[in-house]
Amino acid sequence: MAAACRPTAIDSMTTRCASDLAAATNPRFARGGVASSSRASVGSTRTFAARGLAAASPVTAHGGGKDDPHAEKITVTFIEKDGTKTVVSAPVGQSMLEVAHKNDIELEGACEGSLACSTCHVIINDQAVYDALPEPDDDENDMLDLAFGLTETSRLGCQVIAAKELDGMTLSLPKATRNFAVDGFVPKPH
């Protein structure tokens, strides 16, 4: 079934399909482009595909298709604050913040993955896995500067996207986060 087309706000005399409008207003969506990270960044040219890593499609980048039971999955081990190891299955294209929330792992994510805090700070235990990830952009580095217990392999969980090449990775959660919540507060997944 073809997509419904309607006059656009760009030119009331022109009729465009919604997909054409998305491509016209954001070049990332033209010709099946890929999202540059788990959060949309207009003008960003860095893609996961450029580093050989799996990248989310525009639909997946906005939350569609991530719960597909047939989606390819990788294994991720979370080492929680108390030392407990939890092995989970993560769909390719999903952020580690989302994976943690779906598996009841206490990774806060106060900003809900909008790259406005450092409460989803994770430590990647293997330098080779860290090196396989796309480099953090300036926004992520700015938030990491605020993270408690920062290490050389620290990343924000909302920016680490599951990819086949990361299968078997281990992430440690720092002993604390910097947030305005009262001590003892246990965050609820969003």
Secondary structure, DSSP 8 states (H G I E B T S, - for coil): ----EEE-SS-TT-EEEHHHHHHHH-GGGGGG---SSSS--TT----TGGGT-----HHHHTTTTTT-TTS-EEEEEEE-TTS-EEEEEEETT-BHHHHHHHTT-----TTTTSSS-STTEEEES-HHHHHHS----HHHHHHHTT-TT--TTEEEGGG-B--GGGTTEEEE--S----SS-TT------
